[in-house]
């Protein structure tokens, strides 16, 4: 889950071929919803000489609330490798709403205990 407006962080690790040959890779990123609507397309090309890892951040401020797929298509030589992951964009207030609900439930439980103990004390 990603709070709307926060960055979606992805991690990529590129490993060179066993023969030590340098090669160019093209990374095609996309963010789509489950209806097939495309919200982001980004393309980068790298020369891979040795193993490299990096993070790519995507802004979620303009994504509507809901479920998405972030996809990566890696192209090198004549080969294509794909990877994808699911994520959900939630509204910023949802965490505050959860804490308010937990606090309210806790307060109700405390009040029930106080009333129960008070009634038991009166009966004795």
C-alpha positions in Angstrom: 0.0 0.0 0.0 1.1 3.5 -0.8 -0.4 6.6 0.7 -1.6 8.9 -2.1 1.2 11.5 -2.6 4.0 9.3 -1.3 6.6 7.8 -3.6 6.3 4.3 -4.8 9.8 2.9 -4.5 11.0 0.1 -6.8 14.4 -1.7 -6.7 16.2 -2.9 -9.8 19.3 -5.1 -10.0 21.1 -5.6 -13.3 23.5 -8.4 -13.6 26.0 -8.6 -16.5 26.2 -11.7 -18.7 28.6 -14.4 -17.7 31.0 -13.6 -20.6 31.8 -10.2 -19.1 30.6 -8.4 -22.3 29.2 -4.9 -21.9 25.7 -4.4 -23.2 22.9 -1.8 -23.3 19.6 -2.4 -21.6 16.4 -0.5 -22.1 14.0 -0.3 -19.1 10.4 0.5 -19.9 8.4 1.2 -16.8 4.6 1.5 -16.7 1.9 2.0 -14.1 -1.6 0.7 -15.1 -4.8 0.1 -13.3 -6.8 -3.2 -13.7 -8.9 -1.7 -16.4 -5.9 -1.3 -18.6 -5.6 2.5 -18.2 -2.0 3.7 -18.4 -1.0 6.3 -15.9 2.8 6.4 -16.5 5.3 5.3 -19.1 9.0 5.9 -18.6 12.0 4.7 -20.6 15.7 4.6 -19.7 18.7 3.0 -21.3 21.9 1.9 -19.4 25.2 0.5 -20.3 25.8 -2.5 -18.1 29.4 -3.2 -17.4 29.1 -4.7 -13.9 26.3 -5.6 -11.5 24.4 -2.6 -10.6 21.4 -2.0 -8.3 19.3 1.2 -8.0 16.0 2.4 -6.8 13.4 4.1 -9.0 10.7 6.3 -7.3 7.3 7.1 -8.8 5.1 9.9 -7.6 1.6 8.7 -6.7 0.1 12.2 -6.1 -1.9 12.1 -9.4 -3.0 8.5 -9.1 -6.7 8.0 -8.2 -7.3 5.7 -5.1 -7.3 2.1 -6.1 -5.3 -0.9 -7.3 -2.4 -0.8 -9.8 0.3 -2.7 -11.4 3.8 -1.4 -11.8 5.5 -3.1 -14.7 9.1 -3.3 -15.9 10.1 -4.5 -19.4 13.8 -5.0 -19.7 15.1 -5.3 -23.3 18.7 -6.2 -24.2 20.1 -7.8 -27.4 17.2 -9.7 -28.8 15.7 -10.6 -25.4 12.9 -9.2 -23.3 12.4 -9.8 -19.6 9.3 -8.6 -17.7 8.5 -8.1 -14.1 5.5 -6.6 -12.3 4.1 -6.0 -8.9 0.7 -5.0 -7.4 0.2 -2.0 -5.2 -2.7 0.0 -3.8 -3.0 3.7 -3.5 -4.9 4.7 -0.3 -6.1 8.1 1.0 -3.8 9.8 3.5 -6.5 10.0 6.1 -7.1 6.3 6.3 -4.3 5.7 8.8 -5.7 8.5 11.0 -9.2 7.0 10.7 -7.9 3.6 11.8 -6.2 5.2 14.9 -9.4 7.1 15.8 -11.4 3.9 15.5 -9.0 2.0 17.7 -9.0 4.7 20.3 -12.8 4.9 20.2 -13.1 1.1 20.7 -10.5 1.3 23.5 -12.5 4.0 25.2 -15.8 2.0 24.9 -14.1 -1.1 26.4 -12.8 1.0 29.4 -16.2 2.5 29.9 -17.9 -0.9 29.9 -15.3 -2.2 32.5 -15.9 0.8 34.7 -19.7 0.4 34.5 -19.4 -3.3 35.2 -17.1 -2.8 38.2 -19.3 -0.1 39.5 -22.4 -2.3 39.3 -20.6 -5.2 41.0 -19.5 -2.9 43.8 -23.1 -1.7 44.4 -24.4 -5.3 44.6 -22.0 -6.3 47.3 
